[in-house]
Amino acid sequence: MPWAELEAFLDTDRYIDRYGVPDAFHGHFSHEMSIRTHFGDSVVYPHILAHQRRAVKGGGNEYGASLLDVLARFRHAGATDARDKVFGLLGLCSDTLGIQSNYSLSIRDVYIDCSVKLIKHHGNLDLLCQGPWELLGNEGRNPELPSWCPDYAHAGESRILFAQRDIYASGPELPQVPFAILSSGALVLDGFAVDDIAVVRGPVGADTIPGPPFSPGVQTALLWMPDSLLREGIDQGHDDLASFLKYDNVPSRHCHTDNRLEEYWRTLTLDCMRMPSRRLREKELVTLRGVFQRWLVAPFDSYLTSFEDPGFTETKISFTGSGSGDFDPLHAAYHGWHFAVSRTGLYCMVPRVAKPGDHIAVLPGAKVPVLLRPRDAHSLTFEWVGACYVHGFMDGEALQPNNGIAKGRRYEIA
């Protein structure tokens, strides 16, 4: 079938107008899950080719033909030689960043060189913090690669915080990220040590759920909730919350807002509205403080429509994950993120592969904090775990003098 007829059948232009073109941070059909579910690869792959044809014909500016965009767009495509997941796509890029095909190089050397050039070109660590390639936990990943380097031949399942680039600004924004690559392939940066993870609340299993009258989403929020917050509800007369007590020693500290419950629900929500994702505004925080205080006494589910709804202040909160409104407290949880508490009591949302002992760091060029895993108890070398949300450290607080927690240090990430 001629391409013109195929694109007419796919109605490519209309879909681009509606969903945009997939790039380094947006999947095909953007957030429209129904299309991906019902049609799957039979529609996705022809559209990928159609998008790339637009990029090539249009010079790449409008449709995204940067090296990072092209690598991401074709990350699930096959290649007989894994080096062609970089070399084989160079002809489609508007800028190859000086990469030249050289098959005398190993896969490891090709991928490290490509990643280094991308970091230098973009001047940030988005490739690692928000990239579409899964790092730790990727079963198909090449074991010869450093933990921080994407395996361009095995994308895995990346679970980025958000596609938007400007929601958070935890690390220093610099024209160039100051880093070094050792002969071992280790990435060396000077950053800020924030804390270590003490407790991770993993996925909620059926055997741990107390059951009715609480909906599954509410059960997750209560099972993750620290005992100190549950006791607030119990003290206000909601004795049913006692079934959610864990009787563990979750660290506590003086919080940023003088309201520990607020820190909890703002952590679950990643401090954001959706979709498109954006930070909560002060007028919304004022409303939600009252809503969540009432919810703790009567934590049941009902639909939330919109902050523009005049009856919003009378509306309870939906933990259904149905996307019925513009505020979904468990959106991150439904996408594989887990709640965690640091040793000093910071509330966090962390990747599913996180575990106690993982180290929270703020790095130059990283818009979000990251988790690093010490190689051993006494090692100064770390492995990359992934990006995370740490309440109170998403807007450059680690850079402020006398913040009481973060300390400057050097990281060697193997």
N, C-alpha and C positions, 0 to 999 in steps of 0.2 A: 504494500500500500504506500503511495507517495506520502511524504511527510506533510505536505499541505493538507491532504485529506485526513490524515491521522490527527493533526492538530485541530482541524475543524471538528472532528468527532469528539475529541477530548475537551473542546471549548477552552483551550489553554489560556487565551487572553482574559476570559472572564474569571477563571480560577486564580490567575495571577493578581487581578484586581482585588479579588476577595480575600485571598489567603497570603498573598505575597509570594516571593521566591525563596525557597529554602536556602539557608546560608549556614554559617558556622554555628549559629545559635538558634535557628528556627528549623523545625522539621517540615516535611511535606504536608501541605494543607494546614500549616500552623497548628492551632489548638483544636481543630475540628476532628474529634475522635471518631465520629460516626462514619465518616468517609473512609478512614483508615480501617475501621472495623469491618465494614460491609464490603469494601472493594479490595482492600489490601494491595499487595504488590502488583496486581494486574493493572491498576491505575497509576500507582506511585511511580514505577520505573519508566513508563513512557513519558510521564510528566517531567521526571528528572532530565531526560534527554531534551525535552522541549524547552525546559528552563535554560539548560546549558546552551542550546542553539540561540536563544534570545541573548544570552550573555556574550557569546562570540560575535553575533551580528551587531550587537549594540555597543561593542567596545568594552563591555564589562562594568561600566560605571553604574548603570541603572539596575542591572540584574545580578550583580555580585559575581565577579570572576577573579577575585583575589585568590591567592594560593590557598589561604585558609578556608575560604568559601568552597572552592572546588574540592579540596580534600574532604571536607565535611559532607558535601553533596553526594560524593561517590564513595563514602566510607563503607557501605555495605556491598559494593561491587567486588567481584572476584578478580584475582590476578594469579597467573601461573607462577610468576616471580614476585615475591612480596615487595621487592624494591620498586616494582612498577606501580605500587600504590602511591608513590611519589613521582618517579620518573615518567610513568605512563600518562600522567595528568598535566605535566608541565605545559604541553601545547595548548591546553584549554585556559591557561591562566593569563590574566592581564599583566602580572608581574611575577616572574619566577624567583625573585630575591637572590639572583645569582647562582641558583642551584643548576648544576649541569649533570646530565646522565653519565654515570661512571660505574660500570658494573664490576669493576675491580674492588669496589668497596663492599663491606659486609652490610647486611640488613641493619644491624645495630648502628653502624657508623652513618648510614644514610638517614635513619630516623632521628638520631641525635642531632646531626647537622641541620636537618629540616626544622626540627623543633627550636634549636638555638636561633636560627635565622628568623623564624616566626616571632619569637619573643623579642628579639632585637628590633624587628621591623615595627611591631605594634606597640612596643614600649610598655608592655604590661604582662601579667601572668594569666590572662584570660584563657589561653590555651590549656592551662593546667587546672585553673579554678572553675571555669565554666565551659570547658570544651566538651564536644559530643563523644569523646572516646573514654571509655571506662578504664580506670587505672587499677587500683587495688580491688580484687574480687572478680576480675575479668579472667574467666577460666581458660580462654583461648589465647591469652596474652603470651608473647615471646618472653621466656624467663631470662634471656640474655640482656634485655633492655633495663636501664635504670628505672627505679620505681616512679620517677617523675615524668618519664618520656612516653608519649602516646604510642601505642602499637597501631599504626595506620592500616595494618592488614586485618586486625581483629578489633572492631569497634566496641564490642560488648554492649552493656546497657548503661549509658551515662544518665545520671539524675541530677541535672544542674539545678541551682537554686532558681534562677530566672533567666529568660532570654534577654531581658532588658539589661543594658550595660551600666546605667547610671543610678540604680536604686541605692547601692551601698558604696561607701568609700572608707573602708577600714584601714587600708595601708597607704603609705605615702605615694602620691602620684608624681612620677618623675618623667622627664623627657625620655630617659633610657633607664631600664632596670639594671642596676649595678650587680652583676653576678659573674661567676667564673665557673668553668667546667674543668674538672680535674681529669687526668689521664684515665682514671677509673670510670669516668662518666658521671661522677657525682656533681650535683649542682650546689654551688656555694653562694649563700646570700647572707647579708646582715639584716636581721629583723628584730622583732620584739617577742619575748616570751610572756605569754599571758597566764597560762595555768595548765593543769593536767585534768583529764576526765576522771571522775571518781565513780559515777554511776551512769549506766546506760539502760534506759527502758526500751526493751526490744519489742518485736511484734507481739500483739495480744493473741494468745491462743484460746480456743474454746474452753479448755479446762480451767482457765484462770478468770473467766468472766462470771461475776455474780449473777447476771441474768436480769429479768424484768424487775422493775418497770423501766429500766434504762435502755435506751437504744444502743446499738453497737458503737456508734461514734462517741456518744456520751460515755460509754463504758471505757473506751480507750483513753479519753481525756481524764477520767477519774482514776484509772489504773496507773497512768503515768504521773498523776498529781502527787507531789510530796505530802507526807503525812501532816506536816504543819499546816498546810492549806486545807486539807480535809477536816482537820480538827476545828478550823474556823467555822465550817458549815455545821459540824456536829454540835458545837457550842451554841449555834443559833437555832438548834432544835431539829436538824435533819439527821436523825439517828441512823438512817439507812446507809449513810456514807461510811459507817464503821466497817462495812464489809469490804471496803476498798483500802483500808489501812495496810501498809506493808511492814510496819515495825522495823524499818531499817534506818540506818544512820545516814540520811542524806545531808550533806553539808549545808549550812545556812550562813548568811552574812547580811550586813546592812545593805539594802537594795538601793538602786538608783532613784526610785520613785516613791519610796516610803510606802509602797503597796506591793507586797510580794505576790498577791494574786494577779495584779496587773502585769508584773514581769512574766508570770507564767503564761497567761493567755496571749500576750504580745509575742512571746517566744514561739508558741504553737503556730501562730499566724505568720511568723517571720516578720512581724510588725508591718504587714502589708494588706492592702486590698487587692482584688483581682476581678476580672481580667479586663484590660491589661494590668499587670501588677504595678503597684505604686505604694509608697509609704503611707501609713495612716497619718491623717492630719489631726491637728489639735482638737478641732470641733468634733471629730469622730471619736477621739480618745475620751473626751468628756462624756459623750453619750454612752460609749461602751463600758466605761468604769461602772456606771450605775447598772447597766444591763448584766454584767458579769457578777456584780455583788448580789443581785437578785437571783441570778442563775445558780450560784453556789448553794443557796438555800433550797432551791427547787430546780435541780439540774435535769430538766427534761427537754426534749427536742421539739422544735417547731420551725417552720420556714421563715427565713428572713428575706424580704424582697429587695429593698434598696434603701440607702441612706436618704434618698430623695422622697421616700414614702413618708407622708405626714404622720403616720402611725408608728414610725420606726421605734420611738422610745417605749412603746408598749409591746414591742415584738421581742420574743425570746430568740434564742440562737439556734441555728441549724448545724448539727454535726453530721449531716447525712453524706457530705461529699458529693451531693448531687449537682452542685453548680447552679442551684436555683436562685441564688442572689449574688451580690458582689462582695460578700464577706463570708469566708469559709474557714472556720477555726482549725480544721484538720486537713486542709489542702496538702500541706507538706507531708503529713503522715500517710495520706492515701497514695503519695508518690514515693514511698519507700524511706522517708526520713524518720529518725527516732529521737525521742527526747532524752537529754542527758544533763547531768549536773557536774560541775567541776569541783575540785577539792576546796575552793574558796566559796562555793555556792553559786557560781554563775550558771544561769539557765541557758541551755544550748539545744539546737536541732542539728543532728549529726547524720552522716551517711550510715547505711545499714551495716557496713563493715567496721564501724567504729567499736572500740571496746575500752574498758577502764585502763588507765595508764597512758592513753594517747595524749599527745602534747598539743596544746592550742598555741598557734603562733600567728603573728601579723607580719606579713612580708611586703617589701616594696613592690609596687605594681600589682598587688593582689587587692581587689575590691572587697573581698570577704576574708575573714580569718580562715586558716587552714589547720587541718589535723595532721600531725606527723607522729610516726611511731618509732620510739627508740629501738635500735638494733638489739640492745640488751640493757640491763640495769645500769651499767656504768659507761655505756657508749655515748660518744658525742656525735655519732652518725645516726641519721634518721631515715625512715622510708616514708614516702608520700602516701597519705590515706585519702584525703579529699577536702573539699571546701566544707565550711560549716557556718551556722548562724550562732553568734554568741551575744546575748542581750547585753547592751551597754558597751559593746566594742565594735559597732558596725559603722561608725562615723568618725573614725580617726582618734578615738579616745586613747588608744595605746600610744599615740604620739605626744600626748599632752604630758608635760612635766608634772611630777608629783601625783600621778594618777593612783598611786598606792598599790598597783598590781604589776603592770607590764614593765619588763626590764629588757634593755637592749642586749643582744647576743648574736653570735654567728651560728649559722646552720649549714651543715653538710648533709645533703639529701642524696643518698645512694640510689 
